[in-house]
Amino acid sequence: MNERNDEKSLLGKPLILTLLITGGIVLLVMLLRNSGILSGLNVFIRSLQALFFGIIFAYLLNPVARFFYGKLEEKLSKPDRPRKKLCRILSLSLAVIVFVGIVLILIGSIVPQLVETIKTLLQSSPTMIQDLTKWMKGLSTSEVWQQTIVPFVQDLLRDASGWLGNMAGEGADILTKISTGILSVLKIILNCVVGLIIAIYILLSKEKLVAQIRKATFAILPTRHSKAALEIMGEANRILEGYLVGKIIDSLIIGVIAVVGMCVLRLPYVLLISAVICVTNMIPFFGPYIGAVVGAVLILMVNPIQTIYFIIFILVLQQVDGNIIGPKILGNSTGLDPMWILVAVMAFGGCFGFMGMVLGVPVFSWIYYIVKRLCEHSLGRKGLPSKTEAYYRGKEPAELDSFFRNSLEDGKNE
């Protein structure tokens, strides 16, 4: 009787359980967005933006600094005269030089062409809209197409053209928006510079910081729980470092492939669209589609036929990334199933925007790891297996069957 009820229960069905969990997370996000809690949390996060940049930069610089440290230690250190401090300072300096050099090269080669591309796009947008309208008219001579689809597209493009004209006429508002945007960019640049300085201090004193964290952990928590707490913090460090470094390398590779592929196919706005693809690829699951839609819209205004080539190219590129490049670089750094990645992007992206989409997966992966450890600890105390495979219906091992029988007998005795 109990087994039959268990088969009919909602929680016994994985699909319904998944929908319930996802719905609960979405409801929580909606409640947070409509309350003052989330706005206050966003203000607090923005005030610590430089610190967050510093932590991210530290994770990016650390592998490069480790590489240079190993090379310098072989050259400079001797058994009787270890020069760890000198090697650390030199390796970190070289890592910062490499990092800043790459950033400057990217800015110097991409930004001017991006600005020129955007300027050309704005200047030629009315002509592009007219050409696109003519192309749509010539696609078909059917009555339904001419009376329904073409007028709808014409109205849509006319509205877009009017919007662009209004933007051109509202000079004062545009100047205000441009000045606000410039101030925001300058603030981000300042936070990046301060964050780089913070990253240098973090890496120079990382052993001391780790020792302080261990000291505080042993002081606050009972001794029997301190080791587990340190292991959980170590796992957070491993997940965040592996995910951030791997995702950035993966996105840069995808950006370079996009540039080469679009040049071979002779598609327009190569650098602008490739930069969008590179940035949006940082967002798991949704990112590639966002970049593809933006690129397709831009190319559609120039040459509709080339839009088809672009979409096919992006589909092939994402398959290569998802099945070859991504797994090779990221490996299993998060340990999450695709369903949980989708939930993490939706939940954290709804609360914190773009940064929430990017960092939501490693944060959720860490939470998942904590819950997994707690479940395994509870199962171990009950003498049950911790592997998920043991809980598939009809495949229970002997200890699980014994546990169910004992539970039923205890229930009858009560």
N, C-alpha and C positions, 0 to 999 in steps of 0.2 A: 504493500500500500504506500509506504514511504517513498519507494523508488518511483512509483507511478506519479505521485505528487511532485517529486523532484523533476521528472521529465516534463511535466506541464508547467512548472514555475517559470516566470519570466527570466529570472536570473540564470536559469539553466540553459538559456538560448543565447549563444554568443552575439548574434546580430542585434537582438533586442538590448542586451547588456551594453554593447558598444554605443547604440543610439541613446540609451539612457545616460551614459557617462558623457558623451559629446553634448547632448542637450543640457545637462547640468552645468558643464563648463561654459557653454554659450550663455546660459541664463545668468551665471555668475558674472561673466564679462559685461552683460547688459546692465546688471545691477550696479556694478562698479562704475560704468561709464555715466550712469544717471545719478550718481551720488558725488559728494564732494571729496570722497576718499581718493579716487583716482586722480583728480585734478591736483590735489595736494601732493600726492606721490609723484606726479609728473614734474611739479615745481621743484621738489626735493631732488629728483634725478637730474633735472637740468642744471641745478646749482652745483652738482658734483660731476658735471660732464667732463671737465678736464681730468679728474681722477679716473673716470672710466676709460677715457682715451689713453691715459698713462698705463693702466692695467693691460689694455689690449695691445699697446705698443710693446710693453714688456714681454708679452707672450710671443709677439712677432720677432723681437730682437733676440730673445733668449736662444733659439736654435742656432742662429748665425753666430752669436757670441760664443756658444759652446764649440762650434766648429773651429773658429779662430783660436780659442783657448787651447784646444788639443794640439794644434799645429805650433803655437808659440811655446807651449810648455815643453815640447820635444826639442825646440831650438835653444831656449833661454835657460830653462831650469836644469840644475845638476843635482846629483844625489846629496852632496854636501851643502849646496846652496839653492834651495827651492825658492823660486820667485813667483809665488802664486799671486800676490797682490799686483805686481807689475804685469803679469800675463793677463790678469782679469781686466785691468784698466785698458791695456792695449787692445785686447780682444773686443771689449765693449765699444771702444772708440772706433775700431774698424767696422763693427756692426752698424753703428750709428752713421758712419760715412757711407756705407753701402746703402742703407735704408734711405737716407736723405738724397743720395745720388739718384737712386731709382725713382723717387718721387719727383725730383726736379726734371729728370729726363722725360718722364711721362707728362708732366705739366707742360714742359717746353715743346713737346712734339704733338700733343693732342689738343690742348686748350685752344691755341690760336686757330687750328683747323676746325675745331668744334664751333667756335665763335663765328668764323667765316661761313660755316655750313648753316648755322641758325639764321644768320643775317640773310644769306641767299634764299633760304626757305621762306622767310617772312616777306622778302621783296617779291618773290615769284609766286607766292601762294594764290593770288587772284587768277593768274594765267594757268596755273596748275588745275585750279577748280574748273575753269572753262574747258580745258583740254579733257579733263575727266568726264565732264558732262557730255561733250561731243562723243567721246568713246562709248559712254553708256548708251547714247542714242543710236549709235551704229551697231550695237551688239545684236539687236533683233528688231524685226519689223512686225512682230506679232501685236495684235490689238491689246491683249492683256498687258503686255510689257509696256507698250506706249502709253496706255491710259492709266496704269497703276504704278508700276515700279519706277519708270523714268521720272514722272512728276514728283514722286516722293523723294527720289535722290536729288532732283533739281532743287526742291524746297530745302532739303537738308544742306546742300552745298551753298545755296543762296544765304541761308541763315549763318553758315560759317563765314562766308565772305562778308556779310554785314557785321558780324562780330569782330572780324579783323579790321574792318573800316572804322568801327566805333573805337577800337583800341587805338588806332592811328589818330583819331580826333581828340581823344581824351589825353592830351599831352601832360597836364598837371598830375592827373591820377597815375599815369604811367611813370612819371618821374618820381612820385612818392613811393610807388611800389618798387621801382628800381633801387632807390636809395635805401628802402627797408631791406631789400634783398642783399644789397652790398654790405650793409651793417651786419646782417645775419651771417654772410660768408666770412666777413672779417672776424666775427666772434668765434666762428668755428675754427678759423685759422689760428687765432690766439689760443683757443683751447687745445688745438693740436700741438702747438709749440710748448705750452705749459705741460701737456700730457707727455711729450717726449722727454722733458726735463724730469718729470715724475718717474717715468720709466727707467731713466738712467739711475736715479737714486734707488729705485726698487731693485734693480739688477746688481748694483754695487753692494747692497746690504741685504741680499736675499737670504743668506745663511742666518744672519741675525734676526730677520723678520720671521723666518721659520722657527727659530729657537724661541722667540717671544710668543708665537702662537702655541707652540707645544707647552711652554711654561704656563700660559694662561689656561690652556685646556686642562692640564693636571691640577691647577689651582681651583678651578671652578667645578669640574665634574668629579664624581667619585672615581677612584683609581681603576676599578673594574670596567668603567665605561670609557675611560680616556683613550685607550688603544683603539676602540671601535670608532670613536669620534675622529681621531686623527686619520684613520683609514678612509672614512667618509670624505674628509676634507682633501685627502690625497687623490681620491677618485674624482672629485670636482676639478682639481687642478689638471688631472690627466685628460678628462673629457674636454674641458675648455681649451686647453692648449692644442690637443689633437684636432678638434673641430675647427677652431679659428684658423690655424696655420694651414690645415688641409683645404678648407673651403676657399681661402684666399688664393692659394696656389692653383686650385681647380678652376676658379673663376678667371684668373689671369690666363691660364692655358686656353680656356674657352674663348676669351676675348681675342687672343692672338689667332686662333683658328678661324674665328669669325672674320677678322680682318683679311686673312689670306683667302678664305673662301669667297668673300664678297668681291675682292679684287679680281679673282679668277672669273667669277660670274659677271663682272662689270656692273655691279649694282651701285646705285647712288648712295650718298651719305654714309660712306664706309666707316669712318672714324666715329661719327655720332652714334650710329646704330650699334657698332661693336662696343662702344663704351657703355651704352644702355644695357646690352646683353651681359657684359662683364659685371656690372653693378647688380642687376636684378638676379643674376645667377647665385648671388649670396643668399637669396631667400629660398629655402627649401620648398620643393613641390610647386609653388605658385610662381616662383621667380622666372623660370624659362618661358612660361606662357605670357607673363607681363612684358618681358623684353621682345618676344615674338610679335605681340599685338602692336606695340609701339613702332617697331621696325616696319611691320606690314602696312600700317597707316601712312607712314612717311613715304614709303616706296610707292604706295597706291596713288599718291598725289602726283608722282612723276611719270611712272610707267606701270599701268595695271598688270600687264603681262609679266613683268619682272617680279611682281608680288608673289605670283605662283612659284617662281623659281626660289624666291627667298623663303617661303613657307616650307617648301620641300627640303631646302638646305638646313633650316633650323630643326625640322623634325629628325633628319639624319644626324645632325650634330648633337641633339639631346639624347638620342639613342646611344650614340658613342659615349657621351659623357655619363649617362646613367648606367651603362653596362660595362664600360672599360675604364675610362679615366677616373670617374668618381670613386668606384670601389678600390682601385689601385692606390689612390692618394688618401682617401678618408678611411678605408678599411671598415672596421666596425667600431669607430671611435665613440658613437653614441649608444649603440646597442638597442636602438628603438626600431619597432616595426613601422612600416609606412603609415598605418592607421594612427599611431601615436604621434608621428611627425606632423601629420595633418592637423591633429588636435592641438599640438603645441603651437604651430604657426597661427591657427585661427585664434586661440586664446590670447597669446602674448602679443600678436599683431593687433588684435582688437583693443588691447589695453595701452600699448606703448608704440604703435606705429611700426615704421621700418626697422628700428633697432630691436623692437620686440620680435619681429619676424626672424631677424638674423640670429639673435641670442636666445630665442625661446626654445629652440631644439636642445642646445647643451644644458640649459637650466632644467628643462623638463626631463632630460635624460638623467640628470643628477637626482631629481626627485624620484624618478622611477627606480634608480639604483637604491635609494634609501628604503623605499617601500619594499623592494625585492629582498633586501637584507632582513628587514623586520619580519617578512613572511617566512623566509627560510629559517630564521631563528625560532619563530613560533612553531613551525613544522618539526624542527629538530627536537624541541622540548617534548613534542607529542610522539616522537619516534616515527615520523612519517617521512617519505622521500621528498626531496626539494626540487627535483626535476619536473618540469611541466608535463613531459611526455607520460609520466606515471598517472596523470589525472584525466587522460582521454577515456571516454566511456568505452567499456568493454575491454580495456587494456590495463586494468588495475593490477599492480603487483600484489604479492601475498600479504605484505605488511599493511597495505591499504585495505584489502578485503578483511583482514583481521580487525583493523580499526573500526570499520563499519559494523562488523558483527558485534564487537564489544559495545559500540555505541547503542545498537538496537537492544542488546540484552540489558544494558544499564537503564534504557528508557522503559523497558517492560518491568524491571524490578521496582522502578519508582512508581 
